[in-house]
């Protein structure tokens, strides 16, 4: 499935989610079906995120490397690619340069 370029008929939450001293910032959108996604930016650095629910991270611009909790394998993701993290788990994401943009969907 292609990564969406836009979402129609959504409610945008104006309060930003700010992590790591502003190095990762996202805004939530609420879709008509009641689901929630976040649209965000990740500046260069290495960051660890815990997941309550499963997450699907779709990279819309830039690139990053990701290591899922419990795994040693590090995978590079570029714009147009996605990865999933299990619920009650987490991942480490690294951006070497530029800005990585993403859409995060919460699963289950």
BELWO-V267437 format. One record per residue. N is the residue number from 1. SS is DSSP state (helix for helix, strand for strand, loop for the rest). PHI is phi in radians with two decimals (NA if undefined). Layout:
n=N ss=SS phi=PHI
n=N ss=SS phi=PHI
This chain:
n=1 ss=loop phi=NA
n=2 ss=loop phi=-1.21
n=3 ss=loop phi=-1.31
n=4 ss=loop phi=-1.13
n=5 ss=loop phi=-1.62
n=6 ss=loop phi=-2.76
n=7 ss=loop phi=-2.16
n=8 ss=loop phi=-1.80
n=9 ss=loop phi=0.98
n=10 ss=loop phi=-2.01
n=11 ss=strand phi=-1.81
n=12 ss=strand phi=-1.72
n=13 ss=loop phi=-1.52
n=14 ss=loop phi=-1.33
n=15 ss=loop phi=-1.28
n=16 ss=loop phi=-1.32
n=17 ss=strand phi=-1.64
n=18 ss=strand phi=-2.02
n=19 ss=strand phi=-2.18
n=20 ss=helix phi=0.89
n=21 ss=helix phi=0.96
n=22 ss=helix phi=1.50
n=23 ss=loop phi=-1.36
n=24 ss=strand phi=-2.31
n=25 ss=strand phi=-2.39
n=26 ss=strand phi=-2.48
n=27 ss=strand phi=-2.21
n=28 ss=strand phi=-1.51
n=29 ss=strand phi=-2.17
n=30 ss=strand phi=-1.92
n=31 ss=loop phi=-1.54
n=32 ss=loop phi=-0.98
n=33 ss=loop phi=-1.42
n=34 ss=loop phi=1.64
n=35 ss=loop phi=-1.35
n=36 ss=strand phi=-2.24
n=37 ss=strand phi=-2.31
n=38 ss=strand phi=-2.14
n=39 ss=strand phi=-2.03
n=40 ss=strand phi=-2.56
n=41 ss=strand phi=-2.20
n=42 ss=strand phi=-2.19
n=43 ss=strand phi=-1.50
n=44 ss=strand phi=-0.92
n=45 ss=strand phi=2.60
n=46 ss=strand phi=-2.11
n=47 ss=strand phi=-2.42
n=48 ss=strand phi=-1.94
n=49 ss=strand phi=-2.13
n=50 ss=strand phi=-1.54
n=51 ss=strand phi=-2.09
n=52 ss=loop phi=-1.42
n=53 ss=loop phi=-1.70
n=54 ss=strand phi=-1.13
n=55 ss=strand phi=-2.33
n=56 ss=strand phi=-2.00
n=57 ss=strand phi=-1.86
n=58 ss=strand phi=-1.81
n=59 ss=strand phi=-1.50
n=60 ss=strand phi=-1.78
n=61 ss=strand phi=-2.79
n=62 ss=loop phi=1.42
n=63 ss=strand phi=-2.65
n=64 ss=strand phi=-2.74
n=65 ss=strand phi=-2.01
n=66 ss=strand phi=-2.33
n=67 ss=strand phi=-2.15
n=68 ss=strand phi=-1.32
n=69 ss=loop phi=-0.94
n=70 ss=loop phi=1.48
n=71 ss=loop phi=-2.15
n=72 ss=loop phi=-1.75
n=73 ss=loop phi=-1.17
n=74 ss=loop phi=-1.90
n=75 ss=strand phi=-2.10
n=76 ss=strand phi=-1.58
n=77 ss=strand phi=-2.14
n=78 ss=strand phi=-2.04
n=79 ss=loop phi=-0.87
n=80 ss=loop phi=1.66
n=81 ss=loop phi=-1.93
n=82 ss=strand phi=-2.56
n=83 ss=strand phi=-2.44
n=84 ss=strand phi=-2.17
n=85 ss=strand phi=-2.11
n=86 ss=loop phi=-1.24
n=87 ss=loop phi=-1.11
n=88 ss=loop phi=0.96
n=89 ss=strand phi=-2.41
n=90 ss=strand phi=2.99
n=91 ss=strand phi=-2.76
n=92 ss=strand phi=-1.89
n=93 ss=strand phi=-2.09
n=94 ss=strand phi=-2.19
n=95 ss=strand phi=-1.99
n=96 ss=strand phi=-1.37
n=97 ss=strand phi=-2.77
n=98 ss=strand phi=1.26
n=99 ss=strand phi=-2.12
n=100 ss=strand phi=-1.77
n=101 ss=strand phi=-1.86
n=102 ss=strand phi=-2.60
n=103 ss=strand phi=-2.07
n=104 ss=strand phi=-1.90
n=105 ss=strand phi=-1.90
n=106 ss=strand phi=-1.66
n=107 ss=strand phi=-1.71
n=108 ss=loop phi=1.10
